[in-house]
Amino acid sequence: MSSPESTPTKENDLEQVLIEVERSLIELQKRHTQVKQNLKKRSQLLERQEELKQLQKDNSTQEPIKTELRHLQQELETLDLNLESSLLPDIFWQVVRFVFLGIVMGWFLHSWAI
């Protein structure tokens, strides 16, 4: 049987866990928005790159086009790197965090119910 003094502590602990889960969810939503924007920009850059390659084939003045192509390639590499670094580690740690928080919440609810 649980004592009346431990119930408020358990409720406070559960409240802290829920606040942390909410914070993590907000962070994940921000990251998701950022990834969507990066993917959209990457798609636009790839389209522009293809347009420039077509122009390069058709046009004899290739130097400005080559410069812009190099610039686009650098931007694409940067975006790819950002997407890779932001997705893989964060997804892993988010899974670990939510699984751990789920276990902790289950443990608190189990002890609170007893």
The 8 nearest C-alpha neighbors of each residue, nearest first, counted from 0:
[[1, 113, 2, 3, 112, 111, 110, 5],
 [2, 0, 3, 5, 113, 6, 111, 4],
 [1, 3, 4, 5, 0, 6, 7, 111],
 [2, 4, 6, 5, 1, 7, 8, 0],
 [5, 3, 2, 6, 7, 8, 1, 9],
 [4, 6, 8, 3, 2, 7, 9, 1],
 [5, 7, 9, 8, 3, 4, 10, 2],
 [8, 6, 10, 9, 5, 11, 4, 3],
 [9, 7, 11, 5, 6, 10, 12, 4],
 [8, 10, 12, 6, 11, 7, 13, 5],
 [9, 11, 7, 13, 8, 12, 14, 6],
 [12, 10, 14, 8, 9, 13, 7, 15],
 [13, 11, 9, 15, 14, 10, 8, 16],
 [12, 14, 10, 16, 15, 11, 9, 17],
 [13, 15, 11, 17, 12, 16, 10, 18],
 [16, 14, 18, 12, 13, 17, 11, 19],
 [15, 17, 13, 19, 14, 18, 20, 12],
 [16, 18, 20, 14, 19, 15, 21, 13],
 [17, 19, 15, 21, 16, 20, 14, 22],
 [20, 18, 22, 16, 17, 21, 23, 15],
 [21, 19, 17, 23, 22, 18, 24, 16],
 [20, 22, 24, 18, 19, 23, 17, 25],
 [23, 21, 19, 25, 24, 20, 18, 26],
 [24, 22, 26, 20, 21, 25, 27, 19],
 [23, 25, 27, 21, 26, 22, 20, 28],
 [24, 26, 28, 22, 27, 23, 21, 29],
 [27, 25, 23, 29, 24, 28, 30, 22],
 [26, 28, 24, 30, 25, 29, 31, 23],
 [29, 27, 31, 25, 30, 26, 24, 32],
 [30, 28, 32, 26, 31, 27, 33, 25],
 [29, 31, 33, 27, 32, 28, 34, 26],
 [30, 32, 28, 34, 33, 29, 27, 35],
 [33, 31, 35, 29, 30, 34, 28, 36],
 [32, 34, 30, 36, 31, 35, 37, 29],
 [33, 35, 37, 31, 36, 32, 38, 30],
 [36, 34, 38, 32, 37, 33, 31, 39],
 [37, 35, 39, 33, 34, 38, 40, 32],
 [36, 38, 34, 40, 39, 35, 41, 33],
 [39, 37, 41, 35, 36, 40, 34, 42],
 [38, 40, 36, 42, 41, 37, 35, 43],
 [41, 39, 43, 37, 42, 38, 44, 36],
 [42, 40, 38, 44, 39, 43, 37, 45],
 [41, 43, 39, 45, 40, 44, 38, 46],
 [44, 42, 40, 46, 41, 45, 47, 39],
 [45, 43, 47, 41, 46, 42, 48, 40],
 [44, 46, 48, 42, 47, 43, 41, 49],
 [47, 45, 43, 49, 48, 44, 42, 50],
 [48, 46, 50, 44, 49, 45, 51, 43],
 [47, 49, 45, 51, 46, 50, 44, 52],
 [48, 50, 52, 46, 51, 47, 45, 53],
 [51, 49, 47, 53, 48, 52, 54, 46],
 [52, 50, 54, 48, 53, 49, 55, 47],
 [51, 53, 55, 49, 54, 50, 48, 56],
 [52, 54, 50, 56, 51, 55, 49, 57],
 [55, 53, 51, 57, 56, 52, 58, 50],
 [54, 56, 52, 58, 53, 57, 61, 51],
 [55, 57, 53, 54, 58, 52, 59, 61],
 [58, 56, 54, 55, 53, 59, 52, 60],
 [59, 57, 55, 54, 60, 56, 61, 53],
 [58, 60, 61, 57, 55, 56, 54, 62],
 [61, 59, 58, 62, 63, 55, 64, 57],
 [60, 62, 64, 59, 55, 63, 65, 58],
 [61, 63, 65, 64, 60, 66, 67, 59],
 [64, 62, 66, 65, 61, 67, 60, 68],
 [63, 65, 67, 61, 62, 66, 68, 51],
 [66, 64, 68, 62, 63, 67, 61, 69],
 [67, 65, 63, 69, 64, 68, 62, 70],
 [66, 68, 70, 64, 69, 65, 71, 63],
 [67, 69, 65, 71, 70, 66, 64, 72],
 [70, 68, 72, 66, 67, 71, 65, 73],
 [69, 71, 67, 73, 68, 72, 66, 74],
 [72, 70, 68, 74, 73, 69, 67, 75],
 [71, 73, 69, 75, 70, 74, 68, 76],
 [74, 72, 76, 70, 71, 75, 77, 69],
 [73, 75, 71, 77, 72, 76, 78, 70],
 [76, 74, 72, 78, 77, 73, 79, 71],
 [75, 77, 79, 73, 74, 78, 80, 72],
 [76, 78, 74, 80, 75, 79, 81, 73],
 [79, 77, 81, 75, 80, 76, 82, 74],
 [80, 78, 82, 76, 81, 77, 75, 83],
 [79, 81, 77, 83, 78, 82, 84, 76],
 [82, 80, 78, 84, 79, 83, 85, 77],
 [81, 83, 79, 85, 80, 84, 86, 78],
 [84, 82, 80, 86, 81, 85, 79, 87],
 [83, 85, 81, 82, 86, 80, 87, 88],
 [86, 84, 82, 83, 81, 89, 87, 88],
 [87, 85, 83, 89, 84, 90, 82, 88],
 [86, 88, 90, 89, 84, 83, 85, 91],
 [89, 87, 91, 90, 86, 92, 85, 84],
 [90, 88, 92, 91, 86, 87, 93, 85],
 [89, 91, 93, 87, 92, 88, 86, 94],
 [90, 92, 88, 94, 89, 93, 95, 87],
 [93, 91, 95, 89, 94, 90, 96, 88],
 [92, 94, 96, 90, 95, 91, 89, 97],
 [95, 93, 91, 97, 92, 96, 98, 90],
 [94, 96, 92, 98, 93, 97, 99, 91],
 [97, 95, 93, 99, 94, 98, 92, 100],
 [98, 96, 100, 94, 99, 95, 101, 93],
 [97, 99, 101, 95, 100, 96, 94, 102],
 [100, 98, 102, 96, 101, 97, 95, 103],
 [99, 101, 97, 103, 102, 98, 104, 96],
 [102, 100, 98, 104, 99, 103, 97, 105],
 [101, 103, 105, 99, 100, 104, 106, 98],
 [104, 102, 100, 106, 105, 101, 107, 99],
 [103, 105, 107, 101, 106, 102, 100, 108],
 [106, 104, 102, 108, 103, 107, 109, 101],
 [105, 107, 103, 109, 104, 108, 102, 110],
 [108, 106, 104, 110, 109, 105, 111, 103],
 [107, 109, 111, 105, 110, 106, 112, 104],
 [108, 110, 106, 112, 107, 111, 105, 113],
 [111, 109, 107, 113, 112, 108, 106, 105],
 [110, 112, 108, 109, 113, 107, 9, 6],
 [113, 111, 109, 110, 108, 107, 1, 0],
 [112, 110, 111, 109, 0, 1, 108, 107]]
